[in-house]
Amino acid sequence: MSENSGTQTILRHWREAVPKDRLAHLVKDATRALVRALGVRLAEHGVSFGHWTFLRILWEGDGITQRELSEQAGVMEPTTFSALKTMEKLGYVTRRQLGSDRKKVYVFLTPKGRALKRRLVPLAEEVNSIAVEGVKPGDIAVSRSVLLAIIENLARNEQVLDKRMPSTREIGRRTAKAGGRPGKRT
């Protein structure tokens, strides 16, 4: 019931408190609801949502570097390193260095990691089906088109700005340098 009440709180927020709040907040809440729904199902199979994120990428093509995996997942490299360490212990992946560049660590699925796809992808498909239940196919197509346009616009803007997302460590250094006050520019 607690998950249902959490979802009901989110719905009440959007329908009553701030029905015209920023689109970014609505997308974030929709994402949280989708992640929660899938996370519950993945947990029944002993897989965390964080591991799912990496598995999805590796199912499309393993043998990529940890750095490439981080970039594709949209997470910082220390997060990827920690997740892969655990996934290796669980027998889902192996990591190895290839060639002369000892800094590059490549990630490969094991047969066990590859086999998870047959069990887990249907769970994601189920969540997607539940999420769009009662929504007209044309509305789904428009939603996809709008969300892709948003992603493209923001990616283009990021290139124009020519800025990268700083690491958590870098943000901490900036905050400390600014006298411990977040928000002050250095």
N, C-alpha and C positions, 0 to 999 in steps of 0.2 A: 504493500500500500504506500510505502514511503516514496517509491519511484513515481507512482501514479500521482501522488499529491504534489511532487516536485514538478511534474509535467503540467498539472492543473494550475499551479502557481504561475508558471511561465505563461500559460494561455491567458489566465486572468490578467496578468501584467500587460500583455499585448492587446487584449480586447477592451480592458477597462482603464488601466492607468495611463498607458502611453500608446494609444493606437496608431499614432503617426510618428513614433520615434524613428531614429535613423535606421536605414536599411542594414547597415553593418551589424547593429545589435540583433536585428531579426535573423540575419544569416547566421550569426554566432549561436543564437539560441536554437535554431533549427539544426545546426551542426552538433551542438551538445546533445540534443535529443536523439539524433541518428547515432552518434558515438555511444551513448548510453545503451540504446537498444541493441546495437551490435556487440558492445562490450559484455553485456549480460550473457548473450549467446556464446561468445567466444570463451568466456570464463568456464562454461559448462564443459569445454573441451581442453581446459588448462592452458589457454592461450590469452595473453594480455592484448589489449588494443594496440599498445605500442609495438609489440612484436608483429601484429597483423599488418601494420603499416609497412614494415620492412619486408615481410613475407610477400606482400602484394607486388612490391617493386621487383623482388628477386624472382618471383614466378614469371615475370615478363622477360627477364634476362639476368641470370646471375653471372658471376665472374667479373663484377665491377668493383671498383675500389671503395673502401670505407668512405672516402671523401665524396665520391659520386653518389653513394647511397645516402649520405647526409644531405647533399644538395637536392636529390630527388624527393626525399622525405620532408624536406623543409625544416630540418632540425640541426642543432649544433653538433659538431663532431664528438664532443665528450658524451653526449646523449647516445649517439650511435655506437660509440665504443662500449659503453655500459650495456646497452641492449644486446649487442652482438656477443659480448662475453657470456651473458646469460643464455642467449640462444644457442651458443656453442655448447654450453654445459647441458642444455636440454636435447642436444643432438639434432638441431634444425639446420645449422650452418657449420661450415669450416672456414677458417681464415688462413691465407698463406701468402707468402711473398713470392713473386715471380720475377724472373730476370735479374738484372743487375741493380735496379733501383730498390734498395732495402727499405725505403720509407713508405713505399706503396704496399698496402695490404689489400688483397683481393678477397671477396666474399663469395662463397659457393654454397648452394643448397645441398644438403645431404638427401638421400632417398627419403628419410623421415620428414624432412622439411618440405620436400616436393610433394609427398603424399598428403600433407595437410590441406593442400589446395582442394582436393575432392571433397573433403569434409567441411571446410570453412567457407568457400565461395558461395555455396547454397545458403548459408546463414546471412551473408551480406545481401544476396538476392531477395531473401525473405524480408529483410528489414526495408529494402527499397520498395518492395511491393506493398508492404504495410504503409509506408510513408506516403505513397501516392494513391492509396485506396480512395476511390470516389472522385479523383481528380481527372478531368477530361484529358485525353491524349494531346489535344492541341495546346492546352494550358501547360502540360509537362514540357512540350517542345518549346514553347515560349519561355518558360522558366529556364530551361537549359541554355537557350540562346542568350538570354539576359545575363545569366551568371557567367557564361563564357565571355561575353562582351566586357563585363566588369573585370574579370581576370586579365583580359587583354589590355584594357585601358590602364589598369594599375601596373602591369608589367611594363608597358610603354612609358608610363610616367616615371617608374623606377629607373629606366635607362636614361631618360632625359635628366633626371636629378643626378645620375651617376653616383649613387650612394649605395652602400651595402648595409645589411643589418649587423650591428655590432654584437659581439658575443656578450654573454652575461658578465663574464670577467671584465671585459672592456667597459661595460656600463658601470660596474662597481668601481673601477679605477677612476672613471670620469666623475662619479659621485663623490668619491673620497677627495679627489683633487679640488672639487668645487666646495669643499667644506662639509660634506655629508648631506648636502641639501639636493634631493632629486629635483630635476627640472632646470637647474641653473646650468647654463651653457659655459663650456670652457674653451 
